[in-house]
């Protein structure tokens, strides 16, 4: 790999962690709380509760949502350490008014990140070239107690007519389900990059996907006159992140890059984030690269 390639690869880093492989004991749970060094986040995570059949509550290390959130926080710290070379103890985060976390530690480099989790996977992505980045991961499976049409009917308001047309063009049921989750992840990645959360109406924008190159373009839709505008300052990609016999390949992920203030030409292929220029590192239960 030459220096230019190394520089390009270093612009993006994705970390993944399988929480099903992590069963912390009380001491290890205490240690990770101390490691993230954020009492407010530790308290927030400790409040996660899940009812059990016997009337008790699963909390802390016994609660999968708490584990996912704690790992997400750990991955955020790992991203900063690996990409900005900051000491662990100096890494601090705050939240925006819309509750989006951001790095509050002073740094001379541009840095954005985002976290997502579904099922047993937690992922975090960092970028050194974008003002904001969004990521979403989903297991391409519908609820076991629902048939595909029934599931789609409950989600009809999430997509535009054009998006549903593409989804229903799948060659079989699983292909349609895959296209559904591709569009869902793209929507979520944009919402998370934008930072406004649920204030964005899902049908106020739609995607044109390129299934060959696994990229997408976003179009905003004006409610009053149905005018459509292509947003050129965003870049999207989607793919199956764990295309390896060791991992479940039913997951799909989508990434959104906000390059509004990026100095270089964002239409340059070198600036487009793809699986080929994205460094993906899977961490084991000891937080070491596999």
C-alpha positions as CSV (number, residue, x, y, z in Angstrom):
1,X,0.0,0.0,0.0
2,X,1.4,3.4,-1.0
3,X,1.2,6.6,1.2
4,X,-1.7,8.0,-0.7
5,X,-3.7,4.8,-0.2
6,X,-2.8,4.8,3.5
7,X,-4.0,8.4,3.9
8,X,-7.3,7.6,2.2
9,X,-7.9,4.6,4.3
10,X,-7.1,6.5,7.5
11,X,-10.0,8.9,6.8
12,X,-12.6,6.3,7.8
13,X,-12.6,3.7,10.5
14,X,-15.4,1.3,11.5
15,X,-15.3,-0.7,14.7
16,X,-17.6,-3.7,15.4
17,X,-18.3,-5.6,18.6
18,X,-20.4,-8.7,19.1
19,X,-22.0,-8.4,22.5
20,X,-23.1,-12.0,22.5
21,X,-19.4,-12.9,23.0
22,X,-19.1,-10.6,26.0
23,X,-20.4,-11.7,29.4
24,X,-18.9,-9.3,31.9
25,X,-18.8,-10.1,35.6
26,X,-19.4,-7.5,38.3
27,X,-15.7,-6.5,38.4
28,X,-15.5,-6.2,34.6
29,X,-18.7,-4.1,34.5
30,X,-17.2,-1.8,37.1
31,X,-14.0,-1.5,35.1
32,X,-15.7,-0.5,31.9
33,X,-17.7,2.1,33.8
34,X,-14.5,3.5,35.1
35,X,-12.9,3.4,31.7
36,X,-15.6,5.5,30.0
37,X,-15.1,8.0,32.9
38,X,-18.5,9.6,32.4
39,X,-20.8,9.5,35.5
40,X,-23.7,11.0,33.6
41,X,-23.6,8.3,30.9
42,X,-23.0,5.5,33.4
43,X,-26.1,6.6,35.3
44,X,-28.1,6.8,32.1
45,X,-27.1,3.3,31.1
46,X,-27.7,2.0,34.7
47,X,-31.3,3.1,34.4
48,X,-32.0,0.7,31.5
49,X,-34.5,-2.0,32.7
50,X,-36.1,-5.1,31.2
51,X,-38.8,-7.0,32.9
52,X,-38.3,-10.7,33.5
53,X,-41.0,-13.4,33.7
54,X,-40.5,-13.8,37.4
55,X,-41.3,-10.1,38.0
56,X,-37.7,-9.1,38.5
57,X,-35.8,-6.6,36.3
58,X,-32.6,-7.1,34.3
59,X,-30.3,-4.1,34.7
60,X,-26.6,-3.3,34.2
61,X,-24.5,-6.1,32.8
62,X,-27.6,-8.4,32.6
63,X,-29.4,-6.0,30.3
64,X,-28.6,-6.3,26.6
65,X,-29.5,-2.6,25.9
66,X,-27.2,-1.5,28.7
67,X,-24.4,-3.7,27.3
68,X,-24.9,-2.3,23.8
69,X,-24.9,1.3,25.1
70,X,-21.8,0.7,27.2
71,X,-20.0,-0.9,24.3
72,X,-21.1,1.9,22.0
73,X,-19.4,4.3,24.4
74,X,-16.3,2.2,24.6
75,X,-16.1,2.1,20.8
76,X,-16.4,5.9,20.6
77,X,-13.4,6.2,22.8
78,X,-11.5,3.6,20.8
79,X,-12.2,5.6,17.6
80,X,-10.8,8.8,19.0
81,X,-7.8,7.0,20.3
82,X,-7.0,5.3,17.1
83,X,-7.9,8.1,14.7
84,X,-6.8,11.2,16.6
85,X,-4.1,9.5,18.7
86,X,-5.4,11.0,21.9
87,X,-4.8,9.4,25.3
88,X,-7.8,7.6,26.7
89,X,-7.9,9.8,29.8
90,X,-8.2,13.0,27.8
91,X,-11.2,11.8,25.7
92,X,-14.4,13.5,26.7
93,X,-17.8,13.7,25.1
94,X,-20.9,16.0,25.5
95,X,-24.3,16.0,23.9
96,X,-26.0,18.5,21.6
97,X,-29.5,19.9,22.4
98,X,-30.9,17.1,20.2
99,X,-29.0,14.6,22.4
100,X,-26.4,13.7,19.8
101,X,-23.0,13.0,21.3
102,X,-19.9,14.9,20.1
103,X,-16.2,15.0,21.0
104,X,-15.6,17.9,23.4
105,X,-11.9,17.3,23.7
106,X,-10.0,20.0,21.8
107,X,-8.4,18.7,18.6
108,X,-6.8,20.3,15.5
109,X,-8.4,17.7,13.2
110,X,-11.9,17.5,11.8
111,X,-13.6,14.5,13.4
112,X,-17.1,13.1,13.3
113,X,-18.5,9.8,14.4
114,X,-21.7,7.8,14.9
115,X,-22.8,4.6,16.6
116,X,-25.5,2.0,15.8
117,X,-26.5,-1.4,17.1
118,X,-29.0,-4.1,16.3
119,X,-29.3,-7.6,17.7
120,X,-25.9,-8.6,18.9
121,X,-23.8,-6.1,16.9
122,X,-22.6,-2.7,18.0
123,X,-20.8,-0.6,15.4
124,X,-19.1,2.8,15.5
125,X,-17.7,4.8,12.6
126,X,-15.3,7.7,12.5
127,X,-14.4,10.2,9.8
128,X,-11.7,12.7,9.5
129,X,-13.1,14.6,6.5
130,X,-16.8,15.1,7.1
131,X,-18.7,17.6,9.3
132,X,-21.1,14.8,10.3
133,X,-21.6,11.1,9.7
134,X,-24.4,8.7,10.3
135,X,-24.5,5.0,10.3
136,X,-27.2,2.4,10.8
137,X,-27.1,-1.4,11.0
138,X,-30.0,-3.9,10.8
139,X,-30.5,-7.6,10.7
140,X,-32.6,-8.2,7.6
141,X,-35.2,-10.3,9.3
142,X,-38.9,-9.4,9.9
143,X,-40.6,-10.3,13.2
144,X,-41.2,-14.0,13.5
145,X,-44.9,-13.6,14.1
146,X,-45.5,-11.6,10.9
147,X,-45.6,-12.4,7.3
148,X,-43.8,-10.1,4.9
149,X,-46.9,-8.4,3.5
150,X,-48.3,-7.8,7.0
151,X,-45.0,-6.4,8.1
152,X,-44.8,-4.1,5.1
153,X,-48.3,-2.9,5.6
154,X,-47.4,-1.7,9.2
155,X,-44.5,0.2,7.7
156,X,-46.2,1.8,4.7
157,X,-45.8,5.3,6.0
158,X,-42.0,5.1,6.2
159,X,-41.3,5.2,2.5
160,X,-42.4,7.0,-0.6
161,X,-44.3,5.4,-3.5
162,X,-41.0,5.3,-5.5
163,X,-39.2,3.6,-2.7
164,X,-41.9,1.0,-2.2
165,X,-41.8,0.4,-6.0
166,X,-38.1,-0.5,-5.8
167,X,-38.5,-2.6,-2.7
168,X,-41.3,-4.7,-4.3
169,X,-39.2,-5.3,-7.4
170,X,-37.1,-7.8,-5.4
171,X,-36.9,-11.2,-7.2
172,X,-38.2,-13.0,-4.1
173,X,-39.5,-12.3,-0.6
174,X,-36.0,-12.2,1.0
175,X,-34.8,-9.8,-1.7
176,X,-37.7,-7.6,-1.0
177,X,-37.0,-7.7,2.7
178,X,-33.3,-6.9,2.0
179,X,-34.3,-3.9,-0.1
180,X,-36.6,-2.8,2.7
181,X,-33.8,-2.8,5.3
182,X,-31.4,-1.1,2.8
183,X,-33.8,1.8,2.5
184,X,-34.5,1.8,6.2
185,X,-30.8,2.0,7.0
186,X,-30.2,4.7,4.5
187,X,-33.1,6.7,6.0
188,X,-31.7,6.2,9.5
189,X,-28.1,7.1,8.5
190,X,-29.3,10.4,7.0
191,X,-31.4,11.3,10.1
192,X,-28.5,10.5,12.4
193,X,-26.0,12.5,10.3
194,X,-28.4,15.4,10.2
195,X,-28.8,15.3,14.0
196,X,-32.4,16.3,14.2
197,X,-33.7,12.9,15.0
198,X,-37.4,12.3,14.8
199,X,-38.1,15.9,13.7
200,X,-37.5,14.7,10.1
201,X,-40.5,13.2,8.4
202,X,-39.5,9.9,6.7
203,X,-41.5,10.6,3.6
204,X,-40.0,14.1,3.2
205,X,-37.1,12.6,1.4
206,X,-36.4,9.5,-0.7
207,X,-33.5,7.5,-2.1
208,X,-32.4,6.4,-5.5
209,X,-30.2,3.4,-5.0
210,X,-27.5,2.0,-7.3
211,X,-27.6,-1.7,-6.5
212,X,-24.5,-2.4,-8.6
213,X,-22.2,0.1,-6.8
214,X,-24.1,-0.1,-3.5
215,X,-24.4,3.7,-3.4
216,X,-27.4,6.0,-3.1
217,X,-28.6,9.6,-3.8
218,X,-31.0,11.5,-1.6
219,X,-33.9,13.7,-2.9
220,X,-35.9,16.0,-0.7
221,X,-39.6,16.4,-1.3
222,X,-41.6,19.6,-0.8
223,X,-45.0,18.8,0.7
224,X,-46.8,21.8,-0.8
225,X,-46.0,21.3,-4.4
226,X,-44.2,18.0,-4.4
227,X,-41.1,19.6,-5.9
228,X,-38.0,17.3,-5.6
229,X,-34.4,18.5,-5.0
230,X,-31.3,16.3,-5.3
231,X,-28.9,16.9,-2.4
232,X,-25.4,16.8,-3.7
233,X,-23.6,17.5,-0.4
234,X,-24.3,14.0,1.0
235,X,-22.8,10.7,0.0
236,X,-24.2,7.3,0.8
237,X,-23.1,3.7,0.7
238,X,-24.5,0.5,1.9
239,X,-23.3,-3.1,2.1
240,X,-23.2,-6.2,4.2
241,X,-20.4,-5.6,6.7
242,X,-19.7,-9.1,7.8
243,X,-19.3,-11.0,4.5
244,X,-17.2,-13.6,6.2
245,X,-17.9,-17.2,7.1
246,X,-17.2,-16.4,10.7
247,X,-20.1,-13.9,10.9
248,X,-23.8,-13.8,10.3
249,X,-24.2,-12.3,6.9
250,X,-27.8,-11.3,7.3
251,X,-26.9,-7.7,8.4
252,X,-26.8,-4.7,6.2
253,X,-25.4,-1.3,7.1
254,X,-25.7,2.2,5.5
255,X,-23.4,5.2,5.9
256,X,-24.2,8.8,5.3
257,X,-21.4,11.5,4.9
258,X,-22.3,15.2,5.2
259,X,-19.6,16.9,3.1
260,X,-21.2,20.3,3.0
261,X,-18.0,22.1,4.1
262,X,-15.5,19.7,2.6
263,X,-12.8,21.5,0.7
264,X,-12.3,18.9,-2.1
265,X,-14.7,18.1,-4.8
266,X,-17.2,15.7,-3.3
267,X,-18.0,14.2,-6.7
268,X,-14.4,12.9,-6.8
269,X,-14.5,9.1,-6.5
270,X,-11.6,9.3,-4.0
271,X,-13.9,11.0,-1.5
272,X,-16.8,8.5,-1.8
273,X,-16.9,6.1,1.2
274,X,-17.2,2.5,0.2
275,X,-16.3,-0.8,1.7
276,X,-13.1,-0.7,-0.3
277,X,-11.8,2.4,1.4
278,X,-13.3,1.8,4.8
279,X,-11.1,0.1,7.4
280,X,-13.2,-2.3,9.4
281,X,-11.9,-3.7,12.6
282,X,-13.8,-6.3,14.7
283,X,-12.9,-6.2,18.4
284,X,-12.9,-9.3,20.7
285,X,-14.2,-9.4,24.2
286,X,-10.9,-8.0,25.4
287,X,-11.3,-5.0,23.0
288,X,-8.4,-6.2,20.8
289,X,-8.6,-6.5,17.1
290,X,-9.4,-10.0,15.9
